[in-house]
Structures are given as structure tokens and as C-alpha cells.
Amino acid sequence: MSLLPWQTSPENYEQLFAQKCARVEKDMQFGSLPPAQRFSSPSQSYRVRAEFRIWHDEDDLNYVMFDPESPRTPVIIREFVPALEPIRQLMPRLREYLKLRPTLRRKLFQAEFMATTTGELLVTLIYHRALDDAWEEEATTLAEAFGVSLVGRSRKQKRVIGHDFVTDEFVVNGRIYSYRQYEQSFVQPNAPVNQKMLNWAWEQSAHCGGDLLELYCGNGNFTLPLASQFPQVIATELSKSGTRAALENLSANHIENVEVVRLSAEEVSQAMAGVREFRRLASLPKALGDYDLRTVFVDPPRAGLDPATLDCVRQFEAIIYVSCNLQTLKANIHALESTHSVASFALFDQFPYTHHIESAVVLRRS
């Protein structure tokens, strides 16, 4: 059986990161692409989330993962070194606690952990059975014993003890931003690298000018610090949970120059092109066309930007593009090269010990 990616010795990390960056830079050699800025990760204790199947073996209970080369063979996880310290410290204690409590361990299928750089911790326990009051009573005792929030899930059930979110903090240009991050919603997985991404995006936006349109804003991860660089920001997100979190985070950080609209990137493109009108845009203080939108920020899913969205962003003087898929980023840059050229290029190692890397570019109108 091969090692799981993160089981590679931490002392090999810098070499592996350099090799990964070199491969990416070679693959991205086209046009006038500038040299990449490289942003590494800590070799351990960087992930804010960890998810494990629970493996029952008579009186024993273990966290397991599965080797991609042998997907039916469980690999027992004694310590998950990529996780932030609160997760690493809780895992063995929680395992022993659950082993001795039949009400909590019966038909327990999966355990998920979500932590913050400030020490908060949320645990989600997922079951193949209904959760009753006896479960909640024991789960409440568990949450109090370990000082965590706890969510129990089963089919069509969700029981919350404490909160179903954690609140993290990141510092950009000397200002502390707080982020409410909900259980089972998307968050940037690598906290130290996310800190670097936020500062990079803030620095790159310093001289873009005009108002900002942000597509795929999520919980406002980039929105909060970017708002300080622009007179007005329109941030769009299709997910209801993402929109709710973004609004809560803007309010908590006393940011008042951002309007959040629940629209997909495709719908925003249609609105910008005048193809369709959307009632949700009526909540804006003024018409979309009255904003001085000169900069667009995008952090799309792996599929990248669709043709309509590419046509939309082509109208902007500056495009700040964060990507989790190098190949779609490359294709989108090619599609924009008739109007824009790459001014900045950066690589962020969100996923150490794997071939995945987060990349980002700033494109400016030629």
C-alpha cells in the first residue's frame, strides 16, 4: 500500500513544493507570463477541516481514510498531522471517549472536525440512525467535557449543541477580520496559506481603480479585505448559506460599502449584457450600470469561467483571478489574451504533498 499524500516526511516538504512549482511554471510558459511568486505552506498543522470514516471492529473504534490505489482498504489514522492543533489534540481523546459510550458510538458513520487559528473547534458526528433525546443528552455532556460545539446529523436530522459555525480571524494590512464559517460549507482549507492569499489579493488590488465586482464571493473570504481598496463593491454568490455568511461577516466587521446579491456568475453576465433583468438587483442603491465597475475578482469552481462570464469579465480593465484548476485557468487566459495580458502570477500551496496547487493571476487590459 502506498502512503497517503500527507504521510510523506515533513522534512521533504520544501523540496516537493519547489518541484511542484517548477512543473506548474513549465506548463504555464506561454506569452509574456511573469515569473511566479511562490507561497509555501507549513509542513504540518495547516488544515482547518478533517473528515474521517468511523471504522467499528467489535469493541474498537478508529478513524480511517482510504488509499486511492486501494479504495476499499481502510487506513487507520492515529494522528492527522495536516490538521490544526485543536483537531490533532482532540482526535485521540474523542476516540477513547466514544469507544466507552454506546449511545454515541452506535451506527456512527463519520466524524468531521472544523477548527480555527484562534482555537475554536466544531465536531460533526454523522449517523446511520435517528438521533433521539438520549443521544442529545450524552452529546451535550461530550461537548461540555471537551469545550467544543457539536452537530449531530442523520437522514433529515440536524441537532446542534452550541453553534453550527466557528469564527476565525485573519490579518490583512494590519487589520483583523473575523469570519463566521459554517459547518459543511466551503472554506479555504489551509489557514496559513489563506492568510497569504488574502494579503496578496489586497496588495494586487491597490492600484486597480473604480468599483469592484466580485463573482463567487462565498462567505466573503476575499470580500472583506478587498472592500477597503474600492469605493463600492458588488459581491455575488449563488449559495444561500454563502450569501448569509457573507452578510453576517460584513456586518460583524462593520463594512458598509459592499452590496451582496444572490446571483450566479451566468446571471450576472446576463444582467451586465442587458439580456435579462433580475429582481434581486433591485435591492442595489443604484442601477448596476451606474457603478464605476473597472475591476472584477473571480474565484470560480474547477470548471473555470464559462463563455458568457468570459465575455463579461473581458469588459473590465483589471481581472484578479484565483483558480483551483490550472488547466481551466490556462484556457481562460488564452481566451482573454486578445484584450488582456498577465501582469502578476502567484502560486499558493493550499494542498501540500499533492499535485494540486492554487494559482492566481492579475490580468490588465492591453
TORKOL-4160 file (C-alpha; in steps of 0.2 Angstrom, whole numbers, padded with zeros to 4 digits, m for minus):
366
<pt num="1" X="0000" Y="0000" Z="0000"/>
<pt num="2" X="0007" Y="0017" Z="m0004"/>
<pt num="3" X="0007" Y="0031" Z="0008"/>
<pt num="4" X="m0007" Y="0044" Z="0009"/>
<pt num="5" X="0000" Y="0060" Z="0002"/>
<pt num="6" X="0002" Y="0069" Z="0019"/>
<pt num="7" X="0011" Y="0054" Z="0027"/>
<pt num="8" X="0027" Y="0059" Z="0017"/>
<pt num="9" X="0040" Y="0065" Z="0029"/>
<pt num="10" X="0038" Y="0084" Z="0033"/>
<pt num="11" X="0057" Y="0087" Z="0030"/>
<pt num="12" X="0054" Y="0083" Z="0012"/>
<pt num="13" X="0041" Y="0097" Z="0010"/>
<pt num="14" X="0051" Y="0111" Z="0003"/>
<pt num="15" X="0059" Y="0100" Z="m0010"/>
<pt num="16" X="0042" Y="0094" Z="m0015"/>
<pt num="17" X="0035" Y="0111" Z="m0016"/>
<pt num="18" X="0049" Y="0118" Z="m0027"/>
<pt num="19" X="0046" Y="0103" Z="m0038"/>
<pt num="20" X="0028" Y="0106" Z="m0039"/>
<pt num="21" X="0030" Y="0125" Z="m0043"/>
<pt num="22" X="0043" Y="0121" Z="m0057"/>
<pt num="23" X="0031" Y="0109" Z="m0065"/>
<pt num="24" X="0017" Y="0122" Z="m0065"/>
<pt num="25" X="0029" Y="0136" Z="m0071"/>
<pt num="26" X="0034" Y="0125" Z="m0086"/>
<pt num="27" X="0017" Y="0121" Z="m0090"/>
<pt num="28" X="0012" Y="0139" Z="m0090"/>
<pt num="29" X="0026" Y="0145" Z="m0101"/>
<pt num="30" X="0017" Y="0155" Z="m0114"/>
<pt num="31" X="0015" Y="0173" Z="m0120"/>
<pt num="32" X="0023" Y="0186" Z="m0108"/>
<pt num="33" X="0018" Y="0177" Z="m0091"/>
<pt num="34" X="0029" Y="0185" Z="m0077"/>
<pt num="35" X="0039" Y="0174" Z="m0065"/>
<pt num="36" X="0028" Y="0166" Z="m0052"/>
<pt num="37" X="0028" Y="0172" Z="m0034"/>
<pt num="38" X="0028" Y="0156" Z="m0023"/>
<pt num="39" X="0019" Y="0155" Z="m0007"/>
<pt num="40" X="0023" Y="0139" Z="0003"/>
<pt num="41" X="0013" Y="0131" Z="0017"/>
<pt num="42" X="0018" Y="0125" Z="0034"/>
<pt num="43" X="0023" Y="0107" Z="0033"/>
<pt num="44" X="0011" Y="0102" Z="0047"/>
<pt num="45" X="m0004" Y="0109" Z="0056"/>
<pt num="46" X="m0012" Y="0119" Z="0042"/>
<pt num="47" X="m0029" Y="0111" Z="0038"/>
<pt num="48" X="m0044" Y="0119" Z="0046"/>
<pt num="49" X="m0055" Y="0104" Z="0042"/>
<pt num="50" X="m0053" Y="0085" Z="0043"/>
<pt num="51" X="m0066" Y="0071" Z="0039"/>
<pt num="52" X="m0064" Y="0053" Z="0043"/>
<pt num="53" X="m0075" Y="0037" Z="0041"/>
<pt num="54" X="m0078" Y="0028" Z="0058"/>
<pt num="55" X="m0072" Y="0010" Z="0057"/>
<pt num="56" X="m0080" Y="m0001" Z="0070"/>
<pt num="57" X="m0071" Y="m0018" Z="0075"/>
<pt num="58" X="m0080" Y="m0026" Z="0089"/>
<pt num="59" X="m0076" Y="m0015" Z="0105"/>
<pt num="60" X="m0063" Y="m0005" Z="0095"/>
<pt num="61" X="m0067" Y="0011" Z="0085"/>
<pt num="62" X="m0055" Y="0020" Z="0073"/>
<pt num="63" X="m0054" Y="0035" Z="0061"/>
<pt num="64" X="m0050" Y="0029" Z="0044"/>
<pt num="65" X="m0046" Y="0035" Z="0027"/>
<pt num="66" X="m0044" Y="0026" Z="0010"/>
<pt num="67" X="m0029" Y="0024" Z="m0001"/>
<pt num="68" X="m0034" Y="0030" Z="m0019"/>
<pt num="69" X="m0024" Y="0015" Z="m0025"/>
<pt num="70" X="m0034" Y="0003" Z="m0014"/>
<pt num="71" X="m0051" Y="0012" Z="m0011"/>
<pt num="72" X="m0059" Y="m0002" Z="m0002"/>
<pt num="73" X="m0045" Y="m0004" Z="0011"/>
<pt num="74" X="m0047" Y="0007" Z="0026"/>
<pt num="75" X="m0031" Y="0015" Z="0033"/>
<pt num="76" X="m0031" Y="0018" Z="0052"/>
<pt num="77" X="m0027" Y="0036" Z="0056"/>
<pt num="78" X="m0019" Y="0038" Z="0073"/>
<pt num="79" X="m0013" Y="0056" Z="0070"/>
<pt num="80" X="m0018" Y="0068" Z="0056"/>
<pt num="81" X="m0003" Y="0079" Z="0055"/>
<pt num="82" X="m0010" Y="0091" Z="0042"/>
<pt num="83" X="m0024" Y="0097" Z="0054"/>
<pt num="84" X="m0023" Y="0112" Z="0065"/>
<pt num="85" X="m0018" Y="0109" Z="0083"/>
<pt num="86" X="m0035" Y="0109" Z="0091"/>
<pt num="87" X="m0040" Y="0095" Z="0079"/>
<pt num="88" X="m0024" Y="0085" Z="0082"/>
<pt num="89" X="m0026" Y="0086" Z="0101"/>
<pt num="90" X="m0045" Y="0082" Z="0101"/>
<pt num="91" X="m0044" Y="0067" Z="0090"/>
<pt num="92" X="m0037" Y="0053" Z="0101"/>
<pt num="93" X="m0047" Y="0059" Z="0116"/>
<pt num="94" X="m0063" Y="0059" Z="0107"/>
<pt num="95" X="m0060" Y="0042" Z="0100"/>
<pt num="96" X="m0057" Y="0035" Z="0118"/>
<pt num="97" X="m0072" Y="0044" Z="0124"/>
<pt num="98" X="m0084" Y="0037" Z="0110"/>
<pt num="99" X="m0077" Y="0019" Z="0112"/>
<pt num="100" X="m0085" Y="0019" Z="0130"/>
<pt num="101" X="m0102" Y="0027" Z="0126"/>
<pt num="102" X="m0113" Y="0015" Z="0116"/>
<pt num="103" X="m0127" Y="0029" Z="0114"/>
<pt num="104" X="m0114" Y="0040" Z="0105"/>
<pt num="105" X="m0105" Y="0027" Z="0095"/>
<pt num="106" X="m0120" Y="0016" Z="0089"/>
<pt num="107" X="m0121" Y="0017" Z="0070"/>
<pt num="108" X="m0108" Y="0032" Z="0070"/>
<pt num="109" X="m0103" Y="0033" Z="0052"/>
<pt num="110" X="m0092" Y="0048" Z="0050"/>
<pt num="111" X="m0083" Y="0062" Z="0061"/>
<pt num="112" X="m0079" Y="0079" Z="0054"/>
<pt num="113" X="m0068" Y="0092" Z="0063"/>
<pt num="114" X="m0068" Y="0111" Z="0059"/>
<pt num="115" X="m0055" Y="0122" Z="0069"/>
<pt num="116" X="m0049" Y="0140" Z="0068"/>
<pt num="117" X="m0032" Y="0148" Z="0071"/>
<pt num="118" X="m0040" Y="0156" Z="0087"/>
<pt num="119" X="m0043" Y="0139" Z="0095"/>
<pt num="120" X="m0062" Y="0136" Z="0092"/>
<pt num="121" X="m0067" Y="0119" Z="0087"/>
<pt num="122" X="m0083" Y="0111" Z="0080"/>
<pt num="123" X="m0086" Y="0092" Z="0078"/>
<pt num="124" X="m0099" Y="0085" Z="0067"/>
<pt num="125" X="m0105" Y="0066" Z="0070"/>
<pt num="126" X="m0114" Y="0058" Z="0056"/>
<pt num="127" X="m0125" Y="0043" Z="0060"/>
<pt num="128" X="m0135" Y="0029" Z="0050"/>
<pt num="129" X="m0149" Y="0030" Z="0063"/>
<pt num="130" X="m0161" Y="0043" Z="0070"/>
<pt num="131" X="m0155" Y="0054" Z="0084"/>
<pt num="132" X="m0165" Y="0054" Z="0100"/>
<pt num="133" X="m0166" Y="0064" Z="0116"/>
<pt num="134" X="m0154" Y="0051" Z="0124"/>
<pt num="135" X="m0141" Y="0055" Z="0111"/>
<pt num="136" X="m0143" Y="0073" Z="0113"/>
<pt num="137" X="m0141" Y="0072" Z="0132"/>
<pt num="138" X="m0124" Y="0062" Z="0130"/>
<pt num="139" X="m0119" Y="0073" Z="0116"/>
<pt num="140" X="m0121" Y="0088" Z="0127"/>
<pt num="141" X="m0110" Y="0080" Z="0140"/>
<pt num="142" X="m0097" Y="0077" Z="0127"/>
<pt num="143" X="m0097" Y="0095" Z="0121"/>
<pt num="144" X="m0095" Y="0102" Z="0138"/>
<pt num="145" X="m0081" Y="0089" Z="0143"/>
<pt num="146" X="m0071" Y="0095" Z="0128"/>
<pt num="147" X="m0076" Y="0113" Z="0126"/>
<pt num="148" X="m0082" Y="0111" Z="0108"/>
<pt num="149" X="m0098" Y="0114" Z="0098"/>
<pt num="150" X="m0106" Y="0098" Z="0092"/>
<pt num="151" X="m0118" Y="0094" Z="0077"/>
<pt num="152" X="m0126" Y="0078" Z="0075"/>
<pt num="153" X="m0133" Y="0073" Z="0058"/>
<pt num="154" X="m0143" Y="0058" Z="0052"/>
<pt num="155" X="m0155" Y="0057" Z="0037"/>
<pt num="156" X="m0166" Y="0073" Z="0038"/>
<pt num="157" X="m0160" Y="0077" Z="0055"/>
<pt num="158" X="m0148" Y="0090" Z="0062"/>
<pt num="159" X="m0146" Y="0093" Z="0081"/>
<pt num="160" X="m0134" Y="0107" Z="0086"/>
<pt num="161" X="m0126" Y="0109" Z="0103"/>
<pt num="162" X="m0118" Y="0126" Z="0105"/>
<pt num="163" X="m0116" Y="0133" Z="0087"/>
<pt num="164" X="m0115" Y="0126" Z="0069"/>
<pt num="165" X="m0101" Y="0138" Z="0065"/>
<pt num="166" X="m0084" Y="0144" Z="0071"/>
<pt num="167" X="m0077" Y="0161" Z="0070"/>
<pt num="168" X="m0059" Y="0163" Z="0063"/>
<pt num="169" X="m0048" Y="0178" Z="0061"/>
<pt num="170" X="m0036" Y="0184" Z="0048"/>
<pt num="171" X="m0025" Y="0199" Z="0047"/>
<pt num="172" X="m0023" Y="0210" Z="0031"/>
<pt num="173" X="m0013" Y="0226" Z="0031"/>
<pt num="174" X="m0013" Y="0226" Z="0050"/>
<pt num="175" X="m0032" Y="0225" Z="0052"/>
<pt num="176" X="m0040" Y="0210" Z="0060"/>
<pt num="177" X="m0055" Y="0202" Z="0050"/>
<pt num="178" X="m0067" Y="0190" Z="0059"/>
<pt num="179" X="m0075" Y="0176" Z="0048"/>
<pt num="180" X="m0090" Y="0166" Z="0053"/>
<pt num="181" X="m0088" Y="0149" Z="0044"/>
<pt num="182" X="m0102" Y="0137" Z="0044"/>
<pt num="183" X="m0102" Y="0118" Z="0046"/>
<pt num="184" X="m0102" Y="0109" Z="0030"/>
<pt num="185" X="m0100" Y="0125" Z="0020"/>
<pt num="186" X="m0085" Y="0129" Z="0009"/>
<pt num="187" X="m0070" Y="0137" Z="0017"/>
<pt num="188" X="m0052" Y="0139" Z="0012"/>
<pt num="189" X="m0044" Y="0123" Z="0018"/>
<pt num="190" X="m0027" Y="0129" Z="0023"/>
<pt num="191" X="m0027" Y="0143" Z="0035"/>
<pt num="192" X="m0009" Y="0149" Z="0034"/>
<pt num="193" X="m0010" Y="0149" Z="0015"/>
<pt num="194" X="m0027" Y="0158" Z="0015"/>
<pt num="195" X="m0019" Y="0172" Z="0026"/>
<pt num="196" X="m0005" Y="0174" Z="0012"/>
<pt num="197" X="m0019" Y="0174" Z="m0002"/>
<pt num="198" X="m0029" Y="0187" Z="0007"/>
<pt num="199" X="m0014" Y="0199" Z="0008"/>
<pt num="200" X="m0008" Y="0195" Z="m0010"/>
<pt num="201" X="m0026" Y="0199" Z="m0017"/>
<pt num="202" X="m0026" Y="0215" Z="m0006"/>
<pt num="203" X="m0009" Y="0221" Z="m0012"/>
<pt num="204" X="m0014" Y="0217" Z="m0031"/>
<pt num="205" X="m0030" Y="0227" Z="m0030"/>
<pt num="206" X="m0021" Y="0243" Z="m0023"/>
<pt num="207" X="m0020" Y="0252" Z="m0040"/>
<pt num="208" X="m0034" Y="0244" Z="m0049"/>
<pt num="209" X="m0046" Y="0259" Z="m0048"/>
<pt num="210" X="m0065" Y="0261" Z="m0050"/>
<pt num="211" X="m0078" Y="0250" Z="m0041"/>
<pt num="212" X="m0076" Y="0231" Z="m0039"/>
<pt num="213" X="m0087" Y="0217" Z="m0045"/>
<pt num="214" X="m0084" Y="0200" Z="m0036"/>
<pt num="215" X="m0091" Y="0184" Z="m0043"/>
<pt num="216" X="m0092" Y="0168" Z="m0032"/>
<pt num="217" X="m0089" Y="0178" Z="m0016"/>
<pt num="218" X="m0093" Y="0163" Z="m0004"/>
<pt num="219" X="m0093" Y="0169" Z="0014"/>
<pt num="220" X="m0084" Y="0185" Z="0010"/>
<pt num="221" X="m0067" Y="0177" Z="0012"/>
<pt num="222" X="m0059" Y="0190" Z="m0001"/>
<pt num="223" X="m0073" Y="0202" Z="0000"/>
<pt num="224" X="m0069" Y="0209" Z="0017"/>
<pt num="225" X="m0051" Y="0215" Z="0015"/>
<pt num="226" X="m0054" Y="0220" Z="m0004"/>
<pt num="227" X="m0068" Y="0232" Z="0002"/>
<pt num="228" X="m0055" Y="0244" Z="0009"/>
<pt num="229" X="m0047" Y="0246" Z="m0008"/>
<pt num="230" X="m0063" Y="0251" Z="m0018"/>
<pt num="231" X="m0077" Y="0265" Z="m0016"/>
<pt num="232" X="m0090" Y="0252" Z="m0019"/>
<pt num="233" X="m0091" Y="0233" Z="m0020"/>
<pt num="234" X="m0104" Y="0222" Z="m0028"/>
<pt num="235" X="m0102" Y="0204" Z="m0022"/>
<pt num="236" X="m0112" Y="0190" Z="m0029"/>
<pt num="237" X="m0114" Y="0172" Z="m0024"/>
<pt num="238" X="m0127" Y="0159" Z="m0028"/>
<pt num="239" X="m0127" Y="0148" Z="m0012"/>
<pt num="240" X="m0139" Y="0154" Z="0001"/>
<pt num="241" X="m0128" Y="0148" Z="0015"/>
<pt num="242" X="m0113" Y="0158" Z="0007"/>
<pt num="243" X="m0124" Y="0173" Z="0005"/>
<pt num="244" X="m0130" Y="0173" Z="0023"/>
<pt num="245" X="m0112" Y="0171" Z="0029"/>
<pt num="246" X="m0105" Y="0185" Z="0019"/>
<pt num="247" X="m0119" Y="0197" Z="0025"/>
<pt num="248" X="m0115" Y="0192" Z="0043"/>
<pt num="249" X="m0097" Y="0194" Z="0041"/>
<pt num="250" X="m0098" Y="0211" Z="0033"/>
<pt num="251" X="m0109" Y="0216" Z="0047"/>
<pt num="252" X="m0098" Y="0209" Z="0061"/>
<pt num="253" X="m0083" Y="0219" Z="0053"/>
<pt num="254" X="m0093" Y="0235" Z="0051"/>
<pt num="255" X="m0090" Y="0235" Z="0032"/>
<pt num="256" X="m0103" Y="0246" Z="0024"/>
<pt num="257" X="m0098" Y="0249" Z="0006"/>
<pt num="258" X="m0102" Y="0231" Z="0000"/>
<pt num="259" X="m0119" Y="0225" Z="m0008"/>
<pt num="260" X="m0121" Y="0206" Z="m0008"/>
<pt num="261" X="m0133" Y="0199" Z="m0022"/>
<pt num="262" X="m0138" Y="0181" Z="m0023"/>
<pt num="263" X="m0134" Y="0178" Z="m0042"/>
<pt num="264" X="m0124" Y="0165" Z="m0051"/>
<pt num="265" X="m0110" Y="0171" Z="m0062"/>
<pt num="266" X="m0120" Y="0167" Z="m0078"/>
<pt num="267" X="m0134" Y="0178" Z="m0071"/>
<pt num="268" X="m0123" Y="0192" Z="m0068"/>
<pt num="269" X="m0116" Y="0191" Z="m0085"/>
<pt num="270" X="m0134" Y="0192" Z="m0092"/>
<pt num="271" X="m0138" Y="0207" Z="m0082"/>
<pt num="272" X="m0122" Y="0216" Z="m0087"/>
<pt num="273" X="m0126" Y="0212" Z="m0105"/>
<pt num="274" X="m0144" Y="0219" Z="m0103"/>
<pt num="275" X="m0150" Y="0202" Z="m0108"/>
<pt num="276" X="m0161" Y="0199" Z="m0093"/>
<pt num="277" X="m0167" Y="0209" Z="m0078"/>
<pt num="278" X="m0166" Y="0202" Z="m0060"/>
<pt num="279" X="m0177" Y="0207" Z="m0046"/>
<pt num="280" X="m0163" Y="0204" Z="m0034"/>
<pt num="281" X="m0153" Y="0218" Z="m0042"/>
<pt num="282" X="m0167" Y="0230" Z="m0037"/>
<pt num="283" X="m0160" Y="0230" Z="m0019"/>
<pt num="284" X="m0145" Y="0239" Z="m0025"/>
<pt num="285" X="m0144" Y="0258" Z="m0020"/>
<pt num="286" X="m0142" Y="0262" Z="m0038"/>
<pt num="287" X="m0144" Y="0254" Z="m0055"/>
<pt num="288" X="m0130" Y="0241" Z="m0060"/>
<pt num="289" X="m0125" Y="0252" Z="m0074"/>
<pt num="290" X="m0122" Y="0267" Z="m0063"/>
<pt num="291" X="m0107" Y="0259" Z="m0054"/>
<pt num="292" X="m0090" Y="0263" Z="m0060"/>
<pt num="293" X="m0085" Y="0244" Z="m0062"/>
<pt num="294" X="m0067" Y="0243" Z="m0068"/>
<pt num="295" X="m0061" Y="0229" Z="m0058"/>
<pt num="296" X="m0068" Y="0211" Z="m0057"/>
<pt num="297" X="m0062" Y="0197" Z="m0044"/>
<pt num="298" X="m0066" Y="0179" Z="m0048"/>
<pt num="299" X="m0063" Y="0163" Z="m0038"/>
<pt num="300" X="m0073" Y="0151" Z="m0049"/>
<pt num="301" X="m0075" Y="0132" Z="m0046"/>
<pt num="302" X="m0064" Y="0119" Z="m0055"/>
<pt num="303" X="m0073" Y="0122" Z="m0072"/>
<pt num="304" X="m0067" Y="0139" Z="m0073"/>
<pt num="305" X="m0076" Y="0153" Z="m0082"/>
<pt num="306" X="m0090" Y="0149" Z="m0094"/>
<pt num="307" X="m0090" Y="0158" Z="m0111"/>
<pt num="308" X="m0103" Y="0171" Z="m0106"/>
<pt num="309" X="m0094" Y="0175" Z="m0090"/>
<pt num="310" X="m0078" Y="0177" Z="m0100"/>
<pt num="311" X="m0087" Y="0189" Z="m0111"/>
<pt num="312" X="m0092" Y="0199" Z="m0096"/>
<pt num="313" X="m0075" Y="0200" Z="m0087"/>
<pt num="314" X="m0067" Y="0205" Z="m0104"/>
<pt num="315" X="m0076" Y="0222" Z="m0101"/>
<pt num="316" X="m0065" Y="0226" Z="m0086"/>
<pt num="317" X="m0049" Y="0235" Z="m0085"/>
<pt num="318" X="m0042" Y="0223" Z="m0072"/>
<pt num="319" X="m0046" Y="0205" Z="m0068"/>
<pt num="320" X="m0040" Y="0197" Z="m0052"/>
<pt num="321" X="m0042" Y="0178" Z="m0055"/>
<pt num="322" X="m0039" Y="0165" Z="m0041"/>
<pt num="323" X="m0040" Y="0147" Z="m0048"/>
<pt num="324" X="m0040" Y="0129" Z="m0041"/>
<pt num="325" X="m0038" Y="0121" Z="m0058"/>
<pt num="326" X="m0023" Y="0126" Z="m0068"/>
<pt num="327" X="m0029" Y="0119" Z="m0084"/>
<pt num="328" X="m0045" Y="0129" Z="m0084"/>
<pt num="329" X="m0035" Y="0145" Z="m0079"/>
<pt num="330" X="m0024" Y="0142" Z="m0093"/>
<pt num="331" X="m0038" Y="0140" Z="m0105"/>
<pt num="332" X="m0047" Y="0156" Z="m0099"/>
<pt num="333" X="m0031" Y="0166" Z="m0100"/>
<pt num="334" X="m0029" Y="0161" Z="m0118"/>
<pt num="335" X="m0047" Y="0166" Z="m0121"/>
<pt num="336" X="m0043" Y="0183" Z="m0114"/>
<pt num="337" X="m0026" Y="0186" Z="m0122"/>
<pt num="338" X="m0034" Y="0197" Z="m0136"/>
<pt num="339" X="m0039" Y="0210" Z="m0124"/>
<pt num="340" X="m0029" Y="0207" Z="m0108"/>
<pt num="341" X="m0011" Y="0202" Z="m0103"/>
<pt num="342" X="m0005" Y="0194" Z="m0087"/>
<pt num="343" X="0003" Y="0207" Z="m0075"/>
<pt num="344" X="0005" Y="0196" Z="m0060"/>
<pt num="345" X="0006" Y="0177" Z="m0057"/>
<pt num="346" X="0006" Y="0168" Z="m0040"/>
<pt num="347" X="0006" Y="0150" Z="m0033"/>
<pt num="348" X="m0001" Y="0145" Z="m0016"/>
<pt num="349" X="0002" Y="0128" Z="m0009"/>
<pt num="350" X="m0016" Y="0125" Z="m0002"/>
<pt num="351" X="m0013" Y="0106" Z="m0003"/>
<pt num="352" X="0005" Y="0101" Z="0002"/>
<pt num="353" X="0011" Y="0084" Z="m0003"/>
<pt num="354" X="m0001" Y="0083" Z="m0018"/>
<pt num="355" X="m0001" Y="0089" Z="m0036"/>
<pt num="356" X="m0014" Y="0101" Z="m0033"/>
<pt num="357" X="m0010" Y="0120" Z="m0031"/>
<pt num="358" X="m0020" Y="0136" Z="m0030"/>
<pt num="359" X="m0014" Y="0148" Z="m0043"/>
<pt num="360" X="m0019" Y="0167" Z="m0046"/>
<pt num="361" X="m0016" Y="0180" Z="m0059"/>
<pt num="362" X="m0019" Y="0198" Z="m0062"/>
<pt num="363" X="m0024" Y="0202" Z="m0080"/>
<pt num="364" X="m0024" Y="0220" Z="m0086"/>
<pt num="365" X="m0031" Y="0227" Z="m0102"/>
<pt num="366" X="m0018" Y="0228" Z="m0115"/>
